Amino acid sequence: MSEPDVVEGSLKRSLPTVEEEEGGADEEWIGPLPSEAQQVKKRKVLHMEKAYLDNLPSSDWYERSYMHRDTITQVHVSKTNFIITASIDGHVKFWKKQEEGIEFVKHFRAHLSQIVAASVTAAGDLYCSIADDKSVKIFDVVNFDLMNMFRLTFDCGVCEWIHNAGDAISTIAVSDKSSGCIYIYDGKAAEAEPLHIIDKLHLTPVCVMKFNSPYNVIISADSSGMIEYWSSYKYDFKFPKVVQFEYKTDTNLYEFAKNKTVLSTIAISPNGKMFATFSKDRQVRVFKFLTGKLSRVFDESLKSLSEEQQSKQLINEMEFGRRLAVDRDLEKNNQLHSVNIVFDESGNFILYSTLVGVKVINLYTNRCVRIIGQPETTRFLQVGLFQGKIDENKAAMTIEMRASDNPNIGSTQPDPSLFCTAYKRNRFYIFTRRSPDDAKRVDTERDVFNEKPSKDEQMAATQSGISRIAESAVLHTSLGDIHIKLFSDECPKTVENFSVHSRNGFYNGHIFHRVIKSFMIQTGDPTGTGTGGESIWGGEFEDEFVASLRHDRPYTLSMANAGPGTNGSQFFITVVPAPWLDNKHTVFGRITKGMEVAQKISESKTHPKTDKPYDDISIINVTVK
């Protein structure tokens, strides 16, 4: 009798024949097979991801930094290969991208007061800056020239160019800081009269505007968290017809109002189909432009980062604590709005700064694939991305062309560069795929001094090298004097930093903010929190480890830091031998008299969590000889 046919999809299986039993490895199981278990979901893989990442900066350390006279707040990268930086003192600088690095082009004292808003066109040919004195300056980027200026009749909130190349009028939108009005101007017109006023779209002041060039649509958000779409001058500023929704209730655009947060930036992908936002609740949200639907959310809150630090140990614990304090200060000073987001040219990645560095997020796989500048102690804020190859004689290449095997194309390599501003810094930093020869040292090789020194720096420079470096010092504290011998021959830079700070009265009034019994006493922070202070040169400087100077005895004077090459102004005195600190902290002096004063300070009662004495013990002044 013949065997019945097996019905497709049946759970039953035929009994094995003798031949199958003898087949050993080929025998068929009776009952369920392991292969019937639920298949593990395949991990998403972005096609040509390596090619995309090869066209993004990858260095842990910045390659170069350049100066303004004051804190830099704006950095823009134009499609015409120019980098434009602006500082709070009203200065604007133009830089031209070269095959490797950048070249300074021109410097404008554009405004007499703080620059509050700036924007570059989608084509990269025009740049606008607006100051809090209501002055507007329009620059021709390619010719790096000031081409127009006028004055507003209201306080500016934000500005954005809202036209494409080839449009008849170069329109720019400027929001009113005290109302929901948006004024549209002709950026090239001599008159300061607005072409149009949008006064019924927003009820509260507009804090962000971004032009979606492929669709000729502007996305604007106000201080109540409401997001609106509207068309450009070409389409009479009406609600756009290209979108795939009629009512906002069909979208997720109420997300910010619902969470009672305010947007600080909007970035739009190169093809216009996605936009990413960053808001005061430290959430990065990615939306689909045409539908207004929420696609991705990345939590960058301090709580989330702290949990990630506990699970993965991203950076040193002490350094992480310092960075947390800096970020809280960032929020306190209302500077979180300076953080922005940029898309790469493929639209598959977004980049934005966090306290652990600049994150590179793959939107297709929903993963952080790279953190740029993670070892750097600077808190980066605004970022600008350049991708491509500077070659005027050749046509622009796509990612696919670069990934091909064509030998003629392969001979030209791009120089992807990331330009970053930083919190309370008068420098902007450049990350590339190259690393400095000795990136862990902060020195003049990568920090370019392209500005004249300030008056304080000039006064310090008038002193000779011998007079700047002292041989001994006396700390006059509220509990008595501590006499110190300084090792000026072995650690000239560290002693010079301490000596000049002391002569300038920098340490006067500083408290001993960290005291650990039977270990050490620490001071030198003007904020009294353990997170402040900088060197006499601004920023930080390198370590000076000497084999003969160790933490092998008590009453040793040493520099406090947050890792290699991060010395500023803080120092500590040990009261016991501490050999585990060797080659981590620079020893630059020892106490010769007043050991009992240091011991008495170390025995003061302190807060168990912060190690800060309950009763302030301070430095009255420091005498150096």
N, C-alpha and C positions, 0 to 999 in steps of 0.2 A: 504494500500500500504506500503510495507516495506521500511525502511530507507535505503538509499544508503550507501555503505561502504565508510569510510573515506580513502582517498588516503594517503599513507605514505609520510610525508614531506609536506602535504598541510597546508596552513596557515589558512584555514577555519575550523570552529568548529561547531558542531551541536547545535541546540537550546536546552536549558535545558528543561527537562520534569517537570511536576508538582511535582513529587516525589523529583526531584533534587532541585527544588526551595524551597520545604519545608525542605530539608535537612540542610539548613542554612550554616554551615561551609563547607559542601561538595559540594556546588553549583559551577558550572564551569563558569569562566569568559568568556564574549564575547569580542573579540579583543585581542590585545597582552597582554601577562602576564609579570609580573616583572622578572620571572625566565628566560625570553628570553633575558634579558639584558646581555651584554658581561660579562662573568665570570671574576672575579678578579684573576689575575695570582697568583698561589700558590707560597708561598715563599719556596725557596729551603731549604731543611733540610738535613744535613749530617748524615747518619745513624751512630749511636753510637758516636755522637759528644761528649757527656759527658764523655765517656770512654777515648776518645783521650785527652780531656782537663784535665782529672784527672791525666794524665801522663805527664803533663807539669807544670812547676813552676807557682805559682799564687800569691805569696806574693807581696805586694806593697813596702815592705822594704827589703833591703838585709839583710841576716842573718849573714854573716861573710865577712871580707875583710882581705887579706894578702898582705905583702909588698915585693917589690924589693928595691934596693938602688936607682934606677932611674926609669924614666917613663916606664911603661909597654906598649909595642906596639903589642905583639902577644899573643894569647891564643888559644891552640888547645886541643880538647878532642878526645882521641883515642878510638878505639873499644876495646882496651885491658884495659880500665878503668883507664887510666892515663890522667892527665891534665898537659900540658906543657906550661909554660909561659916564655916569653923572653922580655928583656928590652933593651933600646937603648944603654946601656953601654956594651953590649955584654954578659950579664949574662943569663943563661938558668936554669930554675928550674923544677924539676919533682915532681908531687904530685900524690898520689894514692887515688882513690875514695873509701870511706868506706861506711858502711851501712848508716851512717849519717855523712855528711860533708866529708872533705878530710884530708889526712895526708901528711906532707912533707916527701919527699924521698931523693932527692939529688940536689946539687947545683953545676953548672959548670960555671967557668969563661971561656966561650967558645971562645970568640973573644976579641980582644983588641980595636975594634972599633964598630960602630953602626951596629946592625943586620938589614939588608934591606929586607930579604926574609926568609920564613920558610915554611915547609910542612911536613905533616905526611901521611904515606901510607894508602891506603884504608883498609888494614887489621889491621892497628894500631901498627905494629911491628917496624917500622923505622921512624926516625925523622931527618930532615935535616935543618940546619941553615946556612945562607950565610951572610957575613958582607961586608961592603963597602971597606975593605982592600983586597977583592977577596978571602978570606979564606972560605973553605967549611968544615963543620963538620957533620959527620953522626953518629947518636946515635942509639943504640939498646934500644928500649923503654921498653920492658918487663924486661930486665936486668939492665935498666937505666945505660948504660955504653957507653962511647965514643969508637966507633969501627973503624972509618976511618976518614981521613982528607986529603985534597989536596987543591991546589991553582989554581984559574982560571987565564986565560991570558987576561980577559976582565972584564969590570964592569958589575955586575949582575943586571938584572932588576927584574925578578920573577923566582921562581922555583916551580916544581911540580913533585911528584912521578907519574910515568905513567905505572905501572905494577900491576898485581893482585897476590894474594897469590898462590904459586905453579909455577909461571913463572920462567924460568931458570935464567933470569938476572933481578936484581933489578935496573931497569932503572929510571933515574931522568932527567927531562928536565930543562935546565937553559937558560933564554933569555939574549941576549946582550942588555945592556941599551942604546947603541948608534947606533944600527942597527937592522934590522929585523931578524937576525939570531937566531936560537934556537939550542943549543948544547945538545946532548944526552950522558949521562955518565952512566957507571956502578957504582952504589953507593957503592958497596963492593970491587971494584977493587983498587989495590994499585996505579996503574998508573992514571995520570990525563988526559989521552988522550981520546977525545970524540969518542964514537962508531959511531956517525952519526951527520951530521950538516944539518939542514933544513934552506936553505938560499934563497929559491925562493917562499916561501909561503906568507910572509909578507914583505911589502915595508918599513914600519916604525917600531920602537921598540915595542916589545910585552909587554903589561902592565898587562895582566891577562892570566892565564892558569888554566884549571880545567880538571881532569881526570874523565870520565864517566866509572866507573868500570864495571857495568853490560854489557856494549856494547864495552868495550875496545877502546874507542874513546876519543880523547882530543879535547876540545874546547879552542881556543886561540883567543885573541883580541888584536889589536894594537892601537897605539896612534891616528890613523886616524879614529877609530871607526869600522874597518873592523873585522868581525868574520869569523874564519875558523874552519872546522872540519878536523881532521886527525887521522889516526890509530896509535896504539902503535907499539913497536918494533916487536911484534909478527906478525904483518901484514905489515911490511916494510914501515910504516909511510905514506901509501897511503890514498887516499880519501876513507872513509869507505863505504862498500857495504850495510850495514844494514839500512842506512837512506833512506827515501822515497822521495827524490828529487835528481835531477841531476844538476840543475843550481840554483844558489842563487837567481835569479830573481823570482823563484817560491816560495820563502820564504820571511820572514820579517827580515832577518838577516842584511839588509842594514839600519835598523831602526836607528842605532847609527850614522852612517855616514850621513844619511839624516838629522838628528837633530843636527849634528855637536857637538856631545858629545863623551866622552871617558868612557869606562867601568872602574870601580874600583874593582868589585868583580863578581864572578860567583859561584852559588851554584847549585848542582845537586841533584835531589830527590833520595831517596834510591833505587827505581826501575829503575832509569835512564831515565824515560820517560818525565820528565820535567826539565827545568833549569830556575833559577831566576837570574836576574842581578840587580846591582845598579850602576848608572853612575853619572857623575858630574852634570847633570841637575836635580839630586835628584829624578829621576823616578825609581820606582821598576817595572821591566818588567818581566813577566813570559812567557816562550816559551815552545812549545811542541818540544821535542828533535828530534824526527824522521822526522817531517815535516818542522821544522824551523819556524812554524807559531806562531805569537804572540797571547797569550791566555788572559793575564791580564796586566793591567797597573795601578799602584798605585802612585798617585802624592804626594810626600813628600817634595815639594818645600816650602820655607819659606812663600811664598804668600799663598799657599794652607792651610798651618797650621795656618796662621794668620786669614784666613777666617773661618776656623773651630773653632778657639778660640773665634771669635766674635759671632758665632752662638751657640756654645755649652758650652763656658766657661770651657775649659778643666782644667785650673789651674788659680791661682791668677794672675790678670793682671800685677802687678809689677814683679812677678816671671817670667811670660811669656816674658816680655820685657827684663829681665836679660838674659834669655835663648836664646832669639833671638840674643842678642849682643855676647854671647859666640859662637853661631853657625856662625856668620859672622866672628868672629876671627878664627874659625876653618877653614873656607874657605880661609881666608887671609893667614894662615900659611900652606896651602896645606895639611891639615890633613883629609879632607873628604874621601880620599881613604881608610882610616882605617876602615870605616864602612863596615861590611860584612853581609851576609844573611845565615841563616841555615834552613834546612828543619827538621821537626820532623820525627820520625821513620816511621810514617804512610804515609808521603808524602802529607798529606792533609793540613798542616799548614806550614807557613814560619814565622821566627822571625828575626827582625832587629831593630837596635836602631834608635831613633829619638830624637828630643829635648824634647819631652814630655814623654819619657820612651821607653822601648822595646815593640814594637807592635807585637801581635800575630794575623796573618791574616789567616782566613779560605779560602782556595783557591776554595773550592767547592761552598760556599755560597757568596764568594766575600765580606766578611765582616771582620772588625777588631773585634775580639771577646774578646780581653784582652789587657791591657797595663800594663806591669810589671815595677815596680819601678817608677811609675808616680810621687809620692810625693818627691822622692829623688832629690836633687838639682845638683847632679853630672851628667855631660854629658857623657853617656856611648857611646862607639864606637864599638869595636869588641866583638862579642859574640860567645860562644861555648856551646853546649847543651849536657848534659848527661841524658839519659833515661834508666831506668832499675833498677834491684835489684842486689846488690852485694851478690851473693851466689854461691860460687865455686862448690858446690855439686849438683846443680840442673841445668837442661837444660834451655836454654833461652826461655822466654815466649813471645808470641805474644800479641798484644792488645786484640784480640778476646779471648785468654785464660784468660787474666786478667779480662775481662768483664763477664766471665762465672760464674755460680753459684757453681762451684766446691769448696767445703770448704777447700780442701788441697791447692788449688792454691790461694784462697783468703787470706790465712794466711800469705803469703809473699807479702809485699807491696813494691813498687818501691820508689826510692828517686830521682825524677827528679830534676835536678839542672842546673841553667844557670850561666855561668861564663862570666863576663864582664870586659873589660878594660875600662879606662875612660880618657878623655882629660886632659893632663898634670898631671896625677896622677901616683904615684909610687905604686899603689895598684890595685888588681883585686878583684871584688866583686862577691859574691855568692848569688843567689836568689833560694829559694826552695819553697815548699808548706807550710813551717813553717814560722812564724813571730817571731822576737826577742821579749823578754818579754816587753821591752820598746823601740820599734824601733824608736820612734821619737827623742830619745836622741842619739847623736853621742858620744859614749864613748868607753872605752877600752874593754868592754865586747864583742862587735861585731867587733871592729877594732883591729885586733891582731898585736902587735908590735913584729914581728919575725925577725927584722933586728937590728943591732947595731945602736945607734944614730949617726948622722953626727957630724962633728967637731963643727958646730954652736950649735947643740943641746947639745953636751957635755959641751961647754962653758957656755951655759945657765943653765945647770944642776949643775955646780959647785957653783952657787950662792945659798945661803940658801933660804928657803921659805920666811923668814922675809924680807931679802934684796931684793927679787924679787918683793915683793908687796909694793907699795908706799902708803903714806897717803895723799899726795897732789901733784899737778902738775901745771906747768905754761906753757901755750901755747904761744910761742913767734911768733906772726903773723906779716905780713907785714903792718898791721894797728894798731898794739899795742899788749900788753900782756893781757892774760885772766888767772886769778888765779882760780884753781879748788880744791875743797875738794873731795877726793875719798872715797867711802864707801867700804873699804877693808874688814871689818868684815862681812858685809852683802853679798857682791858679790866678794869673793876672787878670783875666776877663771877669771872673767871679768876684774878685776883690775890688776891681774897678767899679763894678755894678753896685756893690755894697757901699763903697766909699763915696761915690757920687750921690747915691740916694741919701746917705747919712748927712753929707755936707748940705744938700738941698733941703734938709728937714723933712724928707719924705716919711721917715719912720716916726716922727714926733706924734705922740698920742695914740699910736697903734697898741692894741691890747694883745696879750697872750691868749689867742683864741682857742688854742688846743693844748691841753696839758694832760699828760698821762703819767701817773705816779710810777716811780721806779723805771722810767723810760726816757721821756724827753719833754721839752717845752717848746712851743712853736709860735711865731709871730711874723710880722711883716706884711700883713694883708690890710689894706686901707678900709675894706668893707667889714672886717672882723668876722667873716663867715668861713674863711678858708678857700674861697673861690676867686678872690680878686688879686690885684697886683700885676705889675709888668716890669720889665727891665728898663734901664735908662735909655735903651735904643728903641723902645716900643716893642711889644710882643714878648717873645721868649728867646733864650739863647742856649747854646750847647753845653754839655757837661764837660768838666775838666778833671778826669780821674787820674790820680797819681799813685803809683804803687806804694810809695813810702807814707802816704797819708791815708790812714785807715780809721775805721770806727772801733779801734781796739782798746780804747780807754774812755772813761767818763769825761764829761765837760768838753765835748767836741762840737765845734760849730760847723753846720752843714746846710746845704741848700735843700729846700723842700721842692718837690716837683710832682707832676702827674704822669711821669713816664720819661723815656729818653728824650733829651733835648728840649725840655719844657720848663727851664728855670725862668723865674720872673723876679719877684722881690721877696718872697717868703723864705724864711730860714728857721732852723731849729737848733737847740742845744741838747745833747744827750746828757743824762745823769748816770748812765751805766754803759759798759762796753756793749756795742751793737754790731757785731761783725756781719750780720745778715744784710746790712745796709751798704756794704762795700760794693763799689762799681754800680750803684744805683743812685747815690746822692753824693754830690761834690763836697768833700771836706776842705774848708778854706780857712779854718782858724781853731784855736783852743783857748780855753779860759786860763788865765795866769793868776787871777785874784778875784775874789767874790764868788767862790764856789758855793759858799753857804747860801748866797742869795738865789742862785739857780736851784739849789736843793729845796729851799723854802717855797719857791714858786711851784716846783713839781709836786709838793705835798699839799697844795691848796685844794679845797673841796670843789669838785666839778660835777657838771650834769652828766649822768650815766650814759646818755645817748649821744651827746655832742662833744663831750670832753672839754666843754668850755667852763672856766671857773665861774662860780656863782657871783663872786665879787671880782670886778674887773681889776686886773693887774696890767699896767700900761708902761710903755716906754715914754719917758719925759722928753728925752732927746738923746742923740748919739754924738760923741766926740771922737773924731778920727785924727790921727797924726801920721 
